[in-house]
Amino acid sequence: MPTPTHDWHARATELSIDGRCFIDGKRVHARSGAVFDNHSPIQGQWLAEIERCGPADVDAAVSAARRAFEDGRWSHVSPMGRKRVLARFADLIRSHQEELALLETLDMGKPIQYALSVDVGGTARCMQWYAEAIDKIYGEIAPTPRNGLALIQREPIGVVGCIVPWNYPMIMAAWKIAPALAAGNSVVLKPSEKSPLTALRLADLALEAGLPPGVLNVVPGFGAEAGEALALHNDVDVLGFTGSTRTGRRMLDYASRSNLKHVYNELGGKSALIVFEDFADLSRAASTAAASLFFNQGQSCNAPSRVLVHRSVADAFIEQVAAEAAKYPPADPLLADTVMGAVVDEAQLNTVLGYIQQGQAEGARCVAGGQRARAESGGFYVEPTVFDQVTNRMAIAREEIFGPVMSVIRFATEAEAIAIANDSPYGLQASVWTDNLNRAHRTARALRAGTVHVNQYDEDDITVPFGGYKQSGNGRDKSLHAFDKVTELKTTWIRVDEA
């Protein structure tokens, strides 16, 4: 964790950023010679020139990954051998934690204290966990008749394409690449053009840890160029994508237009947090709702942006949650005590402010925030915002804003709360706050979401799967279930003749 005397601004001036892509174990320039400028949302300042990869670069990366897979330099290494390399990789992430945290904060504006404790810490834990898991995955023997022996084994699928978003660049990359590498696959990673820095640095550290050249490749660039080329590539066996539902649909289309590669989408959310009248500690519910929503500037797909409150306690809850919002003033992310930083860029700032204006135009009442903050800094900051008198038909209740905007919806009955919560195209997460054990179980069963929290929100562990229902996607990141995405099941039948 940083200390109050840590001068992160001074560290930033000393930082050397390499924006070249990483293909076949080397830092190289894009074949077209094209680059793009990377700016920080903190003050709008220029950070680095990044290679603008296109189809030729993606093809080179996929070819390198295929060669590495086919010649067995990684896929044929024993689980114990892969474990050693990935454990060294996790150790190197930890030993470079301040550099990685600084890159993450400069790139997408999150507070440095959370980049250190959450993002770098979570990335290292993820890599370590999958390193430890891979030599503990067993095959099966089917209960066949006596004249047959059926062996069921997991094998690496081949070349895994990964496209990750800008809100948690390191952690999302680790969720994708750690199980893929642990299982023996080769990987081509396309980070968001808004936050490519840590992905490129992770590739350097992986090579230093002993990962053979070609096994992990990183191609920064724009979605319509590098991302589309990766998704359409006929030599990519599986594609893991995290991002918007709109782009997730394109991934399925790209698979149908190419080689019918497996596609696993982790998409948007509009998660409902339901507070019943029987929950005694209303202040804890309010503080948790605020902390979970305003963390990472509201740029989390699982953020509880719809807060459903029983009408008998709604006024008290609104008062408390508005007071909680005041505890998250947007501030310089490079200061050690900052709890809310900048949104990722000007386009996202305008998107969030546009939704705030639309909410007011549709009749919602803004009880906290609602304005741009720190405009004089040159960066992109939004006040934590709370709306009351929201209906589930309003845009702020139906569409993913990806910013610090809370919509409070009042309800009268348990059945109404469940109906409102489920009336969404998304189904990523939900939360139930009640002191009635029967109601907790009953409501949790009724909610159509991949994760339902009870009397808490956003608890997290690498051992627990992450993913959703409906248009929040398919497949699961994290836990042992992630291996389902990056392995194939092979059955080997052996005839056993009687003596």
N, C-alpha and C positions, 0 to 999 in steps of 0.2 A: 504494500500500500504506500502511496506517496505521503510525504510529510509536508507540513505547511511551509517549510523552508526550501522545498524542491522547486527550482526555477525551470519549469517545463518550457517556457518561452525561450530561454537560453539554450536548452537542449535542442529545441526545434531548429534553431539557427545553425547548429553544428551537424544536423542530420544530413547524411548523404543518401539520396534516393536514386535507385536504378530503375528506370521505367522500361527497360528492354524485356521482351517476352522470354519465356523459359521453355526451350524445346530440345529434347534429346540430351538433357544434362548440361545445356549451355545457355547463357544469356545471349540472345541474338536480336537483331533488328527485324522489323517487319519487312517482308520481301518487297512490298510496294514502296517502302520508304516513308509511308504515311505515319504521322504521329497525331496525338491530341493533347491538349493542355489539361492538367489536373489542378483544380483549385480547392482550397479549404473553405468550408462554410463558416469557419470561426470569424474571419475578417474579410473573406472573399479573396484572400491572397493566393497567388500562383504557387504551386508546390513543385511540379515536375512535368516533364514531357514524357508521355507514355506512348509506347508503340501501338499503332492502330491495326491490329491483326485483321486479316480478311480470309477468304476461302483458301488461298495458297498456304497461309501460315497454319490454318486449322488442318489442312491436308497433311502438311509436314508433321504436325504434332500427332495426329492420328496414326500416320505411318510409323513414326518412332514408337508410339505406344504398342502398335500391332507387332512390330519386330521384337520389342522387349517381351511381349507376352508369348509369342510363338517360340522364341529361342530358349525360354525357360529361365532367364536370368533372375526373375523374381517369382514367376508362377510355379517353378519347380523347387524353389527353396522350401525347406521344411517349415511347418508352423512355428517351431521353436526358433528357427533362424529369422523368420519374418518378425517374430516377437521381439528379438533382440534389437533389430534395426528400428522398429517403431518405438520401442522404449527409449532408445537413444534420441530419436526425433522428439519425443515428449520432453526429455531432459533439456534438449537444446532450446525448445520453445520457452521453457522456464528460465534458462540462463540468459535469454534475450528478451525477457518480459518487458523491460522498460522501453526498449527500442520498438517492439511490436505494439505496445500500448500507445506510444506516441504516434506511430504511423496511423493507427486506427482512429485516434482522436482527431488528428489533423485531417484525415481523409473524410470522415463523415460526421464530426462534430459532437461526439458523445463525451461526457465528462471523463477526464483522465482517471479518476479513482475507479470508475466502473470498467473502463477499458482494461485496467490492470487486474482488478479482482474478479470480474465476470468474464470478460472476453478472452484475455490471455489465459486466465486460470481454467476456464471451461474448455478452451482449445487443448491445453496440455492434458487435462483429465480425460477428455474424449480420446485422444491419441493413445494415452496410457491404457485406458480401459479396453479398447479394441486390441491393443497389443497383448494384453493379458487374456483376452477372451478366445483368441483364435486357436490356441492349442487345447481348448477345452470343448470344442465343438465335435460331437461324435456323429457317426453315421448310424444307420438302422439295418436290422435284418427283418424282413417281412415274415409273417406267420403263414408261409406257404405249405403245400403238401410235402411229404417226406422226399419225393423225387425231385424237388427243386430247392434251390437256395437263391434268394433274391436279396442282393446287397444294394442298399440305397445310400448314395454318397452325395455330398455337396462339392461341386467343382466351381472354380472361378469362371465367370461368364465371359471374360475377355477384355475388351476395351470399354471402359465406363466414361461417358461424357457427363460432366457436372456443370451446371449453370446456377450460380448463386447470386443473391441480391445484395444490396448495399447496406441494409440496416444492421446486420450482424456478420460482417464479411468473414472474419476468422472462424467464428463458431460454426456458421453454416457450411463453410468449406470443410471444416473438420468433420462435421456430421456426415458429409458425403464421402470424403476421401478416406477417412480412417477405416470404416468397414470394408470399403473397396480394396484398399491396399492390404489390409489384414488377410483378406480372403485370397490374395494372390493375383488380383487384377492389375491392369495398367490403367492410368487415368489421364484424361485431358480436362482441365479445369478452366472454365471461362468466368472470371469474376465480373461484377458490374463495372461499367466504365466510370461510375461515380465513386468507386472505392476499390481500386485494384492493388493498392500498395502492399497490404499484408499477405495477400495470396502469392505475390511474386517473391516476397521475402521467405515465406514458408517453403517454397520450392528450393531455395538456396539451402535452407537448414535441412531439408529432407536429404538432399544430395550429400551434405556434410555428415549426416547420420549414417550413411551407407546405402541409401536407396539407389539402385543401379540407374544409370542414365536411361531415359526413355520411359521409365515407369510412371513418373509424374511430370506432366507438362502443363504450363499455364499460358493461356493466350488471351491477354487483355484486348478489349475492343468493344464495339457497339453491338447491341443485340441483333440488329438487322443485317449485320455483316458477319462477325465472328460467331455469334450465338446461333444464327440461322444455319450457317455452314456446318457447325458442329451437330445440330439437330438433324440436318438432312444427310449427313455423311453415312454412306452405306457400310462403312467399316467400323462404326460405333455400335456396340451390341446392346447397350442399355443407356438411357438418359435419365439423370436425376435433376429435376428442376425445382427451384424454389423462387416464387415470385407472384405476380398478379394472376388472377383467374383468366383475364383476357389473354395474356401471353401463354398461359398453360394450355389454352385451347389450341394455340398455334403449334405447340410441341406435339400434340396428338396428330395434328394435320401433317406436320413434317415427318412423323414416323410412318404415317400411311402413304406418304409420297416417296418414301425411300425404302428401307429394308424391313419395315414393321418392327423396328427395335422396341424393346420394352421401354415404356415411359412411366416414370413415377413423379407425379406432381405434388408439391406441397404449396398450397395456394393461400388465398386470402382468408380473412375472418371478420366477423362482427359479433364478437363473443358477448354473451349476456351474463351479467352478475345479478342474481336475484336475492333481495333482502326481504325476508318475511317479518311480519309484525311480532313473532314470538322470539326473535333473536334479541337477547338482552343487551349485548355489548355493541350498541349502535355505533359508538365512536370507533371501535376496532374495524367494523365493516366499512365505515367511511374512510378511515386512514388507509386500509388495504386497497380499496377501490382506487383511491387517488394514487397511491404509490405504484400500483400495477399498471395503471393507465399512463401516468406521466413519465414513467421510466423510459429511457431511451427516446425522450421527446415524443412519446406516443407512437413511435415508429416500430411497432411490434405487431405481427399478424395475429397474435393471440390476445392483444390488449382488450380489457373488458370495457369496450367503448359504449355498450348499451347497459345501463344500470337500471334494473327494474326494482322499484321500491313499493311496498304496500302503502296504500294511500293514508293509512292511519299514522304512519311514522315518516311519511315523505317530507313534511316540512322540517322536522328535526334533522333528518338525514341531509337534506339540501343545505341547511345552515352549516352542518359540520363538514360536509365535503367541500363546500366553498371555502371554509377556513383552512382546510387541508391544502387546497390548491395554492393558497398564498405561501405555503412552505416550499414551493418549487419555482423560485424566481429564475428566469433564464439568465445565465451568467457565463463568463469566460470558461470554456471547457478545460483550459489548461491550468486553472486554479484548483488546488487540492480539495477545497470544500464545495465545489460546484455540484449541484444535484440535477440540474437540467441545462443541457447545452443547446446546440443549434440543430435545426433540421438540415437535411443533407445538402440542399442547394436552393437556388432562387425559384426554380420551377416547383419544387415541393412546397416552399413557403407560399407561393401564390395559390397552389392547390388547397392548402389548409385554410388560408384566409378566405378563399372563395366559398368553401363549405360553411365557414362561420357566417358569412354574409347570407348564404342561402338559407341556413337554419333560422336566422332572424327574419328573413323575408317570408318564410313559411309559418311563422307564428311562435317559434320556440323563444323562451325568455333566457337571455344570457345573464347568469347570476355571478359569474367570475370570469375574468380574462376577456378574451375576444379580440385582442389587438396584437399587432406586430410589436416586438420589443427590441431594444438595442440597435435600432436602425443606424444610429450614428457610428457603430463599430464597423459597418460594411459587411457584417455577417447576416445570417438568416435565422431569426429567433421569433418564436410565437409564445405568447402568454398561455399558461395552462388555463383551459376554458371549460366551463361547466354550463350546460343548458338544462333548464327545467321546462315543464309543459311540452315535452316532446311526444309525438305519436309515432307509432311504428311505420307509418306511411311516409314520413319525412325522409328526405335524402340523407340527412345526418344520421338517421337510424338504420338506413338500409345499405348505404354504400361505404366502402372501406376508405376512411379519410387518411389514415396513416399519419396522424398528428395528435397533439395533446388536446383532444376535444371529447368531452364526456357528454352523453345524452342520457338524461334521467327520465324514465317512463314510469308512470304510476299505474298500479293495478289494484284490483279489488279482491280477487280470489286466486287460489292456487291454480285452478284450471286455466284462468286467464293468463297468469304469469307463464305457465308452460306453453300455452298457445302463442303468446307474443315471442317468447324466446325461440321457439321452433319456426316461427314465421320469418325465415331468412334463407337466402340461397346458400349461406355458409353454415358450417358446423364444426368449427375447429375446437373451441373450448367453451366452457360455461362454469358457473359457480352458484352454489346454493348456500344461503345463510339462514339457519334455523336451529333452534334448540330442541326440536321435535325429531327424534330418531326415525320414526316412521315416515314423516314428511321428507326427511333427507333422502332416505332410500327410494321412496316413491318418486320424488322429483328427479333424482339422478337417473333413475331408469327411464323416465319419460323424455328426458332431454336428448336431442339428436346431435351429439357432439363427441369428438374423439376423446376428450378428457373432460370430466366433470369434477370440479373441486368442491369440497364441503367445508364451510366455515374457514376458508382460506383461499388464496389465489396465487397462482404462478409459482407454487413449489416446483422444484425441478431437480432431476437427477438423471445421469446418463443411462441408468438402468431402466428407465421408463420410456415407452415409445411415445413419439410426438407425431401427430397427424390428425386429420379430420374426416368428417362425413361430407357428403354432398359436394358443393363446388369449392370446398376447402381442400380437395385433392384426394389422392389415393396413396397407398403405401405408408410406411412409417419410417421416420428417422429415429436414431438413438435405439438403445437396447439391442438384445440379440435379434429382434425382428428385422433390423436393418440388413442382416445377412440375407434375408429372403430376396432382397432387391438385386444383390450383386453376385448371386450364385445361381447355378442351375442344379436341379436334382437329377441325378443319373441313377437308373436302376440297371444292375448287372445280374442277369438270370444265369444260373449255373444248373445244368441237369445233373442229378445225382442218381446213378443207376444202382439198383439193389445188387448185392454180391451174388 
